[in-house]
Amino acid sequence: MTAPAETFSHSRAPRPSGGPAQAVRDSLVVAKRNLIRMVRIPEVVIFGLIQPIMFVVLFSYVFGGAIPVPGHPGNDPSVYREYLMAGIFAQTVTFATAGAGAGIADDMHKGLIDRFRSLPMSRGAVLTGRTLADLVQTALTVLVLVVVAVIVGWRIHDGFPKALAAIGLLLLLGYAFSWIGALIGLSVRTPEAATSGGLIWLFPLTFVSNAFVPTSNMPAFLRHVADWNPFSATVQAARQLFGNPRGAVSHAWPMEHPALASLLWSLLIIAVFRTLAVRKYRSATA
């Protein structure tokens, strides 16, 4: 006789038996499942591209001649475009966080997580697979955005290897923030709430930074916050590696060592929020 669905969904899940190797395999299987889903729903990817492309065009041609970059006399739009692009790239990878949180909240709402619980798989694999799939989607978005940036006049000046390192730091920051999105998605009851919750903290994080305007003209308190913002460190590191204008260099440690600061911030965020998200996942599905 088959057990009722309610009994099955709340029964104790079988324990996985394979250690780290099985955890990796399970994570890749879940990532593949999410990537196939993205391919079958291409409008999600397309709409995800529209917003960053609009930011590139609007900031480049509407604000480009109005915002001076320290160290470069006059308001040369081409200088501001090169200053801007690292900020747009960073904003793109971090705003993907809201989509990651909404996706996990949707899976929770539809009961998909309960189905995964019934399988002998690693408990962290569901979240790891989801964040890896989001990372692939973000990488494709950044690739398209790089092409658009080149079309509007952005260039790299320190060689292709350093440019790849900059892209790597940007994607690592996006992956780190996706764990914050995962925690938010597990903490709310609807995908709509996850989307709203994922954007509320992103706006001050990205705008109280050096992404769009130099921090030298900010009030002292905001300038200090912006200089120690992990988002600012990644933007500054990307500008340095791309060979783009960096504006007035602050004496704050993250701004003097932006690549190292970006790496440390991202690893710290992953360590903290992955732990919290996996713990929340276990308690939410216990």
SEMARLO-72060 format. One record per residue: residue number from 1; chain; x, y, z of N, C-alpha, C in turn. Coordinates in pm, whole numbers, plus 32768, in hexadecimal, padded with zeros to 4 digits. Layout:
N
 num chaine  n.x  n.y  n.z ca.x ca.y ca.z  c.x  c.y  c.z
 NUM      A    X    Y    Z    X    Y    Z    X    Y    Z
...
This chain:
286
 num chaine  n.x  n.y  n.z ca.x ca.y ca.z  c.x  c.y  c.z
   1      A 8055 7F88 8000 8000 8000 8000 8058 807D 8000
   2      A 8039 80DA 7FAC 808A 8154 7FA0 8068 81B6 800E
   3      A 80D1 81F4 804A 80BA 8255 80B6 807E 82D3 807D
   4      A 8028 8318 80C8 7FEF 8396 809A 805C 83FB 807B
   5      A 803A 8457 8020 809B 84BC 7FF4 80CD 850F 8069
   6      A 8070 8532 80C7 8098 8587 8135 80FE 8540 818D
   7      A 80E5 84BC 81A5 8143 8471 81F7 81CB 846A 81B4
   8      A 81C9 8454 8131 8246 8449 80E5 8295 84CB 80E6
   9      A 8250 853A 80D3 8296 85BA 80C9 82D4 85E2 814D
  10      A 82A0 85B0 81BE 82D6 85D7 8240 8329 8567 827F
  11      A 8339 84F7 8237 8389 848B 826E 841D 84B1 826B
  12      A 846B 8466 82BA 84F9 8484 82C1 853C 845F 823D
  13      A 8587 84BC 8204 85C8 84A4 8183 8639 8441 8194
  14      A 8651 83E9 8131 86C1 838D 8139 8745 83D7 8139
  15      A 87A4 83A5 8185 8825 83E7 8190 887C 83C7 8116
  16      A 88C0 842B 80DF 891B 8410 8070 8995 83C4 80A1
  17      A 89CE 8371 804D 8A44 8324 8074 8AAB 832E 8004
  18      A 8AF9 8395 8005 8B5D 83A4 7F9D 8BC0 8412 7FBB
  19      A 8BA8 845A 802A 8C04 84C1 8053 8C0A 8535 7FF2
  20      A 8C7D 857C 7FF0 8C8B 85F1 7F9A 8C78 85D4 7F06
  21      A 8CA2 855D 7ED9 8C95 853D 7E4A 8C02 853A 7E21
  22      A 8BAD 84FF 7E75 8B1F 84FD 7E54 8AE3 8589 7E5B
  23      A 8B12 85D9 7EBC 8AE0 8663 7EC5 8AFD 86B0 7E45
  24      A 8B75 869B 7E0C 8B98 86DF 7D8F 8B3E 86AE 7D1E
  25      A 8B2D 8628 7D16 8AD8 85F0 7CAC 8A49 8622 7CB7
  26      A 8A14 8622 7D31 898B 8650 7D45 897C 86E3 7D20
  27      A 89DE 8733 7D44 89D9 87C2 7D24 89D9 87D7 7C8D
  28      A 8A2B 878A 7C45 8A30 8798 7BB3 89AD 876B 7B72
  29      A 8970 8703 7BAB 88EF 86D5 7B74 8885 8741 7B86
  30      A 8880 877F 7BFC 881F 87E9 7C15 883D 8861 7BBC
  31      A 88BD 8882 7BAB 88E2 88F1 7B53 88B5 88D6 7AC4
  32      A 88CA 885A 7A95 889F 8836 7A0E 8809 8845 79FF
  33      A 87BF 881A 7A65 872C 8827 7A62 8702 88B8 7A53
  34      A 8745 8912 7A9C 8721 899F 7A95 874B 89DF 7A11
  35      A 87BB 89B2 79D9 87E6 89E6 7958 8787 89BB 78E9
  36      A 875A 893E 78EE 86F7 8911 788B 8678 8962 7896
  37      A 8651 8982 7910 85D9 89D3 7924 85EB 8A5D 78E8
  38      A 8663 8A98 78F6 867C 8B1C 78BC 8673 8B17 7824
  39      A 86A8 8AAC 77E8 86A4 8A9F 7756 8614 8A94 7725
  40      A 85C1 8A50 7771 8536 8A3C 7749 84E1 8AB8 7762
  41      A 8513 8B14 77B5 84CB 8B92 77CE 8529 8C05 77AA
  42      A 8545 8C1A 7729 85AB 8C7D 7701 8587 8D0D 7723
  43      A 8505 8D28 7737 84E0 8DB3 7755 851B 8DE1 77D9
  44      A 8536 8D85 7836 8575 8DAA 78B4 8600 8DE4 789A
  45      A 864B 8DA1 7843 86D2 8DD1 7821 86CA 8E54 77D2
  46      A 866D 8E5B 7775 8661 8ED3 7720 863E 8F4D 7774
  47      A 85DB 8F40 77CD 85B5 8FB1 7822 8626 8FD5 7883
  48      A 8675 8F71 78AA 86E7 8F8E 78FF 8752 8FDE 78B9
  49      A 8756 8FD8 7834 87B7 9025 77E6 878B 90B4 77CE
  50      A 8709 90CB 77C8 86D6 914E 77A0 86FF 91BA 7802
  51      A 86F0 91A0 7884 870C 9207 78E8 879D 9236 78E5
  52      A 8803 91DD 78E9 888D 9210 78E4 88AE 9258 7862
  53      A 8875 922B 77F3 888E 9272 7775 8853 92FF 777B
  54      A 87DD 930C 77B6 87A2 9391 77C6 87F9 93E9 781E
  55      A 8831 93B1 788A 8888 9400 78E1 8903 9430 7895
  56      A 893D 93D9 7843 89B3 93FF 77F5 8992 9476 779A
  57      A 8925 946B 7751 8901 94D3 76F1 88DC 9555 7738
  58      A 8888 954A 77A1 885A 95C3 77E6 88CD 960C 782B
  59      A 891D 95C4 7877 898A 9606 78BF 89F4 963A 785F
  60      A 8A0C 95F1 77F2 8A74 961C 7795 8A4E 969B 774A
  61      A 89D2 96A2 771B 89AC 9711 76C3 895A 977D 7708
  62      A 891B 975E 7779 88CF 97C5 77C1 8925 980B 7828
  63      A 8972 97BC 7876 89C3 97F7 78E1 8A56 9803 78BD
  64      A 8A7E 97CA 784D 8B0C 97C3 782C 8B52 9849 7826
  65      A 8B11 98AF 77F4 8B52 9931 77E8 8B3E 998B 7860
  66      A 8AF6 995A 78C7 8AD7 99AE 793B 8B26 9988 79B7
  67      A 8B69 9916 79B7 8BAF 98E7 7A2F 8C44 98E4 7A11
  68      A 8C92 993F 7A50 8D23 993E 7A3A 8D66 98CE 7A89
  69      A 8DD1 9899 7A53 8E21 9833 7A97 8EA0 9875 7AC9
  70      A 8EBA 9872 7B4D 8F34 98B1 7B82 8FB2 987E 7B3C
  71      A 900B 98DD 7B1F 9086 98BA 7AD8 907B 98C9 7A42
  72      A 9001 98E5 7A12 8FEA 98F6 7982 8F9E 9979 796E
  73      A 8FE2 99E3 7944 8FA1 9A66 7936 8F30 9A64 78D1
  74      A 8ECB 9AB6 78EE 8E58 9ABE 7896 8DF6 9A4C 78AE
  75      A 8D8A 9A4F 7868 8D23 99E7 7874 8D1F 9995 77F4
  76      A 8D89 994B 77DC 8D93 98FA 7763 8D3B 987E 7773
  77      A 8CD3 9871 7721 8C7B 97FC 772E 8CC4 9777 771D
  78      A 8D2A 9772 76C9 8D71 96F4 76B3 8DBC 96C8 7731
  79      A 8DF0 9729 777D 8E34 9708 77FB 8DD0 96D0 785F
  80      A 8D5E 9711 786A 8CF9 96E1 78C9 8CC6 9657 78A2
  81      A 8CB9 963C 7820 8C8B 95B8 77F5 8CEB 954B 7824
  82      A 8D6C 9565 7819 8DCC 9502 7848 8DCB 94F7 78E0
  83      A 8DB5 9567 7923 8DAA 9564 79B6 8D2C 9517 79E0
  84      A 8CC2 9524 7994 8C3F 94EE 79B9 8C36 9457 79AC
  85      A 8C75 941E 7947 8C56 9394 7920 8C6F 932E 798E
  86      A 8CDA 933E 79DB 8CF2 92E0 7A48 8C80 92E4 7AAC
  87      A 8C49 935B 7AC4 8BD7 9367 7B1E 8B5B 9323 7AE8
  88      A 8B43 9330 7A64 8AD0 92ED 7A27 8AE0 9256 7A2C
  89      A 8B5A 9226 7A10 8B71 9196 7A18 8B55 9162 7AA5
  90      A 8B87 91AB 7B09 8B74 9180 7B94 8AE0 9186 7BBB
  91      A 8A9B 91EF 7B8F 8A0C 91F8 7BAD 89C0 9184 7B6F
  92      A 89E7 915D 7AF7 89A2 90F0 7AB2 89B0 906D 7AFE
  93      A 8A29 904D 7B2A 8A3D 8FCD 7B6E 89FB 8FCB 7BF7
  94      A 89F1 903F 7C38 89B2 9040 7CBC 891A 9044 7CB4
  95      A 88E3 9086 7C4F 8852 908B 7C43 8818 9003 7C1D
  96      A 886C 8FA9 7BEC 883E 8F21 7BD2 8818 8EDA 7C53
  97      A 8844 8F12 7CC5 8822 8ED9 7D47 878C 8ED0 7D5C
  98      A 8743 8F38 7D33 86B2 8F3A 7D46 8670 8EC6 7CFC
  99      A 86A1 8EAA 7C82 866A 8E39 7C37 8688 8DB4 7C78
 100      A 8700 8DA8 7CB2 8724 8D2B 7CF6 86C9 8D13 7D6D
 101      A 86B1 8D7D 7DBB 8659 8D6E 7E2F 85CB 8D4C 7E07
 102      A 859B 8D8C 7D9C 8512 8D71 7D6E 8506 8CE1 7D3C
 103      A 856E 8CAF 7CF8 8569 8C26 7CC6 8561 8BC0 7D35
 104      A 85B0 8BD5 7D9E 85AD 8B79 7E10 8528 8B82 7E59
 105      A 84F4 8BFC 7E6A 8472 8C0C 7EAA 8404 8BC8 7E58
 106      A 840F 8BCE 7DD4 83AD 8B8D 7D7D 83B3 8AF5 7D8D
 107      A 842D 8ABE 7D94 843C 8A2E 7DA8 8402 8A03 7E2E
 108      A 8417 8A56 7E95 83DE 8A37 7F19 8346 8A3C 7F13
 109      A 8311 8AA2 7ED0 8280 8AB7 7ECA 823B 8A45 7E7F
 110      A 827C 8A10 7E18 8240 89A6 7DC7 8257 891A 7E00
 111      A 82A4 8911 7E6B 82BC 888F 7EA8 832D 8840 7E6A
 112      A 837A 887E 7E10 83E6 8836 7DCF 8451 880E 7E34
 113      A 8467 8863 7E98 84CC 8845 7EFC 84A7 87C6 7F49
 114      A 8425 87B3 7F64 83F9 8739 7FA9 8419 86BD 7F56
 115      A 8410 86C8 7ED3 8431 8656 7E7D 84C6 8637 7E85
 116      A 8518 869F 7E86 85A7 8688 7E95 85C6 8648 7F1C
 117      A 857B 866D 7F82 8592 8636 8007 857D 859F 800B
 118      A 8528 856C 7FB5 850A 84DD 7FB5 8579 848A 7F77
 119      A 85DD 84CD 7F3D 864A 8487 7EF8 86C6 8481 7F50
 120      A 8717 8419 7F42 8793 840E 7F90 8800 8467 7F54
 121      A 87F3 84E9 7F65 8850 8548 7F2A 8882 85A8 7F94
 122      A 88F1 85E7 7F75 892E 8647 7FD1 88CE 86BA 7FEC
 123      A 88C3 86E1 806A 8865 874B 8090 888C 87D3 8056
 124      A 890E 87EB 8045 8936 886C 800C 8935 8871 7F75
 125      A 891D 87FC 7F35 8927 87F6 7EA3 88BB 8847 7E5E
 126      A 8844 884C 7E99 87D6 8895 7E5B 87FA 8929 7E4B
 127      A 8831 8963 7EB6 8855 89F0 7EB2 88D3 8A07 7E5F
 128      A 8936 89AF 7E6D 89B2 89BE 7E21 8996 89B2 7D8B
 129      A 8945 8950 7D65 8923 8940 7CD8 88DA 89B9 7CA1
 130      A 887F 89EF 7CF1 8834 8A65 7CC5 8891 8ADC 7CB2
 131      A 88EC 8AF3 7D11 8945 8B66 7D06 89A9 8B55 7C93
 132      A 89D3 8AD9 7C78 8A2D 8AC1 7C06 89E6 8ADC 7B82
 133      A 8969 8AB3 7B77 891D 8ACE 7AFD 890B 8B64 7AE9
 134      A 88EF 8BAC 7B56 88E1 8C3D 7B4D 8965 8C7E 7B24
 135      A 89D4 8C43 7B51 8A57 8C78 7B2C 8A6F 8C6A 7A96
 136      A 8A46 8BFA 7A5C 8A54 8BE7 79CB 8A00 8C4E 7980
 137      A 8984 8C62 79AC 892F 8CC5 796B 896B 8D51 7977
 138      A 89A2 8D71 79EC 89DF 8DF5 79FF 8A59 8E06 79A4
 139      A 8AA8 8D9C 7994 8B1C 8DA4 793D 8AF4 8DC0 78AC
 140      A 8A89 8D82 787E 8A58 8D9C 77F7 8A27 8E2C 77E9
 141      A 89E6 8E5E 7852 89B7 8EE8 7851 8A2D 8F49 7849
 142      A 8A94 8F2F 7897 8B0A 8F86 7896 8B4D 8F82 780D
 143      A 8B52 8F0C 77CD 8B8E 8F01 7748 8B45 8F59 76E4
 144      A 8AC0 8F55 76E6 8A71 8FAA 768C 8A89 903D 76AE
 145      A 8A91 905C 772E 8AA3 90E6 7759 8B2B 911C 772F
 146      A 8B90 90C7 7730 8C15 90F0 7701 8C0F 911A 766E
 147      A 8BC7 90CD 761E 8BB8 90EF 7590 8B74 9176 757F
 148      A 8B09 918D 75CC 8AC2 920D 75C6 8B1E 927F 75F1
 149      A 8B6D 9268 765C 8BC8 92CF 768D 8C31 92F4 7623
 150      A 8C65 9290 75DC 8CC6 92AB 7572 8C85 92FE 7504
 151      A 8C08 92E1 74E5 8BC1 932C 747C 8BB5 93BF 74A0
 152      A 8B9C 93DF 7522 8B8A 946B 754A 8C0F 94B1 7568
 153      A 8C7F 9469 755A 8D00 94AC 7566 8D5A 9481 75D7
 154      A 8D30 941D 7626 8D85 93ED 7694 8DF5 9396 765F
 155      A 8E6C 93A2 769E 8EDF 9352 7674 8F2D 9323 76EF
 156      A 8F77 92B4 76DD 8FD6 9289 7743 9060 92B3 7714
 157      A 90B9 92D1 7775 913B 930B 7751 91B1 92C0 778C
 158      A 919A 925B 77DF 9209 9215 7820 9211 9182 77FA
 159      A 91D7 915E 778B 91E5 90D5 775B 9172 907A 777F
 160      A 9165 9010 7732 90F7 8FB2 7741 90FD 8F63 77C3
 161      A 9173 8F32 77F1 9176 8EE6 786F 9142 8F35 78E7
 162      A 9169 8FB4 78F1 9138 9006 7960 90A2 901F 7954
 163      A 9073 902D 78D9 8FE3 9040 78C6 8F96 8FC4 78F3
 164      A 8FCC 8F4E 78D6 8F8C 8ED2 7905 8F8D 8ECA 799D
 165      A 8FFA 8EF8 79DB 8FFF 8EFA 7A6D 8F94 8F57 7AA5
 166      A 8F7F 8FC8 7A64 8F16 9026 7A90 8E8D 8FE6 7A86
 167      A 8E72 8FA2 7A16 8DF2 8F5D 7A05 8DE2 8EF2 7A70
 168      A 8E4F 8EAD 7A8F 8E4A 8E46 7AF7 8E24 8E7F 7B7F
 169      A 8E5E 8EF2 7BA4 8E3B 8F31 7C23 8DA9 8F5E 7C23
 170      A 8D79 8F91 7BB3 8CED 8FBB 7BA9 8C8F 8F44 7BBB
 171      A 8CAE 8ED4 7B78 8C58 8E5F 7B82 8C5F 8E22 7C0E
 172      A 8CD4 8E28 7C4D 8CDF 8DF5 7CD6 8C89 8E47 7D34
 173      A 8C87 8ECB 7D22 8C30 8F1F 7D74 8B9E 8EFC 7D5C
 174      A 8B78 8EE9 7CDD 8AEF 8EC2 7CBF 8ACA 8E3D 7CFE
 175      A 8B27 8DDD 7CFB 8B0D 8D5B 7D39 8AFE 8D6A 7DD0
 176      A 8B53 8DBE 7E0C 8B49 8DD4 7E9C 8AC0 8E10 7EC0
 177      A 8A96 8E73 7E73 8A16 8EB3 7E92 89A0 8E56 7E76
 178      A 89B3 8DF3 7E1D 8945 8D95 7E03 8924 8D44 7E7F
 179      A 8985 8D32 7ED8 8968 8CED 7F56 8914 8D43 7FB3
 180      A 8926 8DC6 7FAB 88CC 8E20 7FF5 883F 8E14 7FBD
 181      A 8835 8E0F 7F38 87B2 8DFB 7EF9 8774 8D78 7F20
 182      A 87C7 8D0E 7F2B 8793 8C8B 7F53 8759 8C91 7FE0
 183      A 87A0 8CD5 8039 876E 8CE2 80C2 86EB 8D2F 80C7
 184      A 86E2 8D9A 8077 8665 8DE6 8071 85F4 8D90 8039
 185      A 8611 8D45 7FCE 85AB 8CF0 7F91 8577 8C87 7FEF
 186      A 85CC 8C55 8049 85A2 8BF1 80AB 8558 8C2F 8121
 187      A 8564 8CB2 8132 852D 8CF4 81A8 84A4 8D33 8190
 188      A 8477 8D36 8112 83F5 8D72 80F3 8399 8D07 80BB
 189      A 831A 8D2B 80AB 82B7 8CC6 8085 828D 8CCC 7FF2
 190      A 82B1 8D36 7FAA 8288 8D41 7F1E 82FD 8D75 7ECA
 191      A 8301 8D52 7E48 8369 8D87 7DEF 8365 8E1F 7DE5
 192      A 82ED 8E59 7DEC 82E2 8EEC 7DE3 8329 8F2E 7E59
 193      A 8317 8EF5 7ED0 835A 8F2C 7F45 83F2 8F1C 7F39
 194      A 841E 8EAD 7EFF 84AD 8E97 7EED 84E9 8EFE 7E8D
 195      A 84A0 8F1D 7E22 84D0 8F81 7DC3 84DB 900A 7E05
 196      A 8472 9031 7E4F 8475 90B3 7E94 84E2 90B6 7EFD
 197      A 84EB 904C 7F4C 8552 9047 7FB3 85DE 9045 7F7A
 198      A 85ED 900A 7F04 8670 9005 7EC6 869E 908A 7E8C
 199      A 863F 90E3 7E6E 8662 9164 7E33 8672 91D2 7E9B
 200      A 862F 91C6 7F0C 8630 9231 7F70 86BE 9252 7F9D
 201      A 870D 91ED 7FBB 8794 9206 7FED 87F9 921C 7F7D
 202      A 87D6 91F2 7F02 8834 9202 7E94 8841 9293 7E66
 203      A 87D4 92DE 7E6B 87DA 9369 7E3B 883A 93BE 7E8D
 204      A 882F 93C1 7F13 8893 9410 7F5E 8920 93D8 7F4F
 205      A 892E 9354 7F43 89B2 9319 7F35 89F7 9348 7EB6
 206      A 89AC 934C 7E47 89E8 9370 7DC7 89F7 9406 7DB5
 207      A 899D 9455 7DED 89A3 94E6 7DD6 89FA 952D 7E3D
 208      A 8A08 94F7 7EB7 8A67 952F 7F17 8AEC 94E8 7EFD
 209      A 8B26 9505 7E8D 8BA0 94C4 7E61 8BE2 951C 7DF7
 210      A 8C4E 94E8 7DBF 8C94 9532 7D56 8C6B 9504 7CCA
 211      A 8BF8 94BF 7CC0 8BD1 9483 7C41 8BB0 94EB 7BD7
 212      A 8B67 9552 7BFB 8B34 95B0 7B98 8B6F 963D 7BA5
 213      A 8B95 9663 7C1E 8BD1 96E7 7C33 8C49 96D7 7C8F
 214      A 8CAD 972E 7C82 8D1F 9729 7CDF 8CF1 9745 7D6E
 215      A 8D2F 9703 7DCE 8D07 9714 7E5B 8D42 9792 7E9A
 216      A 8D9C 97D6 7E52 8DE1 9849 7E8D 8D81 98BB 7EAE
 217      A 8D0F 98C4 7E6B 8CB0 9930 7E85 8C42 9908 7EE7
 218      A 8C48 988E 7F1C 8BE3 9863 7F7D 8C02 989D 8006
 219      A 8B9C 98AB 805D 8BB8 98D0 80E9 8C17 986B 8129
 220      A 8C5F 9897 818F 8CCA 9844 81C8 8C97 97BA 81F4
 221      A 8C24 97B6 8236 8BF0 9736 8267 8BD0 96D8 81F2
 222      A 8B89 970C 818D 8B67 96B8 811B 8BE3 968D 80CE
 223      A 8C45 96E5 80C5 8CC1 96C3 807F 8D07 964E 80C5
 224      A 8D07 9650 814B 8D46 95E3 8197 8CFB 9560 817F
 225      A 8C75 9567 8180 8C24 94F0 8166 8C3E 94BB 80DA
 226      A 8C42 9516 8079 8C58 94ED 7FEE 8CE2 94AD 7FDB
 227      A 8D47 94E5 801E 8DCE 94B0 800D 8DDD 9423 8045
 228      A 8D8E 9401 80AC 8D95 937C 80E9 8D26 9320 80B7
 229      A 8CDC 934E 8056 8C72 92FE 801A 8CB0 9290 7FC3
 230      A 8C8E 9211 7FD7 8CC8 91A7 7F82 8CAB 91BC 7EEE
 231      A 8C3C 91F9 7ED0 8C19 9219 7E46 8C7E 927B 7E0C
 232      A 8CA3 92E1 7E59 8D05 9345 7E2B 8D8D 9305 7E12
 233      A 8DB5 92A9 7E69 8E37 9268 7E58 8E3C 921C 7DD4
 234      A 8DD1 91D6 7DB3 8DCF 918A 7D37 8DCE 91E6 7CBE
 235      A 8D81 9252 7CC6 8D7E 92B3 7C57 8E09 92EF 7C42
 236      A 8E49 9317 7CAF 8ECE 9354 7CA3 8F34 92EF 7C6E
 237      A 8F2A 9272 7C9A 8F85 920B 7C68 8F71 91F6 7BD3
 238      A 8EF3 91F3 7BA7 8ED6 91DF 7B19 8F0E 9254 7AC7
 239      A 8EFC 92CF 7AF7 8F33 9342 7AAF 8FCA 9337 7AA4
 240      A 9009 9311 7B11 909B 9305 7B11 90C9 929B 7AAD
 241      A 9087 922A 7AAC 90AF 91BC 7A54 908A 91D8 79C2
 242      A 901D 9221 79AC 8FF9 9247 7923 9052 92B8 78EE
 243      A 9095 9300 7949 90E1 9375 7920 908B 93EE 7907
 244      A 9015 93F2 7945 8FB7 9462 7935 8FD0 94CC 799F
 245      A 8F9C 9547 798A 8FAB 95B1 79EF 8F72 9586 7A76
 246      A 8FBC 95A6 7AE2 8F91 957E 7B68 8F62 95F3 7BBE
 247      A 8F6C 966D 7B8A 8F42 96DE 7BDA 8FA7 96FD 7C48
 248      A 8F7B 9748 7CAC 8FD2 9769 7D1D 8FE2 96EE 7D75
 249      A 905F 96C4 7D8B 907B 964B 7DD9 9077 966D 7E6D
 250      A 9021 9628 7EB6 9016 963B 7F46 9089 95F6 7F8D
 251      A 90A4 9621 800A 910C 95E3 805B 90D5 9571 80B0
 252      A 9056 9551 80A3 901F 94DE 80E9 9060 945E 80B3
 253      A 9079 93FD 810C 90C1 9384 80E3 907F 933C 806D
 254      A 8FF9 932B 8069 8FBF 92E4 7FF6 8FD4 932C 7F71
 255      A 8FDE 93B0 7F74 8FF3 93FA 7EF9 9086 93FA 7ECD
 256      A 90E2 93E4 7F2C 916F 93DB 7F09 9195 934E 7EDD
 257      A 9148 92EA 7F0A 9160 925E 7EE4 90DC 9220 7EB6
 258      A 90A1 9255 7E4B 9018 922E 7E29 9008 919B 7E00
 259      A 9069 9163 7DB7 905B 90D8 7D8A 905A 9078 7E01
 260      A 90B9 908C 7E5E 90BE 9037 7ED5 9042 904C 7F2C
 261      A 9019 90CA 7F3B 8FA2 90E7 7F8C 8F27 90A7 7F4F
 262      A 8F1A 90AF 7ECB 8EA7 9072 7E87 8EA4 8FDC 7E9F
 263      A 8F17 8F9B 7E90 8F20 8F0A 7EA3 8EFB 8EE4 7F32
 264      A 8F33 8F2C 7F94 8F17 8F0D 8020 8E85 8F24 8043
 265      A 8E4B 8F94 8013 8DBE 8FB0 802D 8D66 8F40 7FF5
 266      A 8D7F 8F18 7F7A 8D2B 8EB2 7F39 8D34 8E2D 7F83
 267      A 8DAE 8E04 7FA7 8DBE 8D85 7FEF 8D7C 8D8A 8077
 268      A 8D85 8DFC 80BB 8D45 8E0A 813D 8CAD 8E02 8131
 269      A 8C75 8E45 80CD 8BE3 8E42 80B8 8BB5 8DB5 8099
 270      A 8C00 8D6D 8045 8BDB 8CE3 8024 8BDD 8C8D 80A2
 271      A 8C48 8C98 80F0 8C55 8C46 8169 8BE3 8C5E 81CA
 272      A 8BC1 8CDD 81DF 8B5A 8CFF 8241 8ACF 8CDB 820F
 273      A 8AAC 8D0A 8197 8A23 8CFB 8169 8A06 8C70 8132
 274      A 8A69 8C27 8103 8A4F 8B9C 80DE 8A2D 8B4B 815A
 275      A 8A78 8B63 81C5 8A5C 8B1E 8243 89CF 8B3D 8274
 276      A 89AA 8BBC 8273 8925 8BE5 82A2 88B7 8BAD 8248
 277      A 88CE 8BB0 81C3 8868 8B80 8166 8852 8AEA 8173
 278      A 88BF 8A9C 817D 88B0 8A0B 818C 886C 89EB 8210
 279      A 888E 8A33 827A 884C 8A1D 82FB 87B7 8A3F 82F2
 280      A 8798 8AAD 82AE 870B 8AD3 829E 86C1 8A6C 8249
 281      A 8703 8A37 81E3 86C7 89D1 818D 86A6 8954 81DD
 282      A 8702 892B 8232 86EB 88B4 8282 8679 88C8 82E4
 283      A 8672 893D 8323 8607 8956 8383 8580 8969 833D
 284      A 8584 89A2 82C6 8506 89BA 827C 84CB 893A 8247
 285      A 851D 88D5 8232 84ED 8858 81F9 84F4 87E5 825C
 286      A 850D 8807 82DB 851A 879E 8341 8491 8761 835F
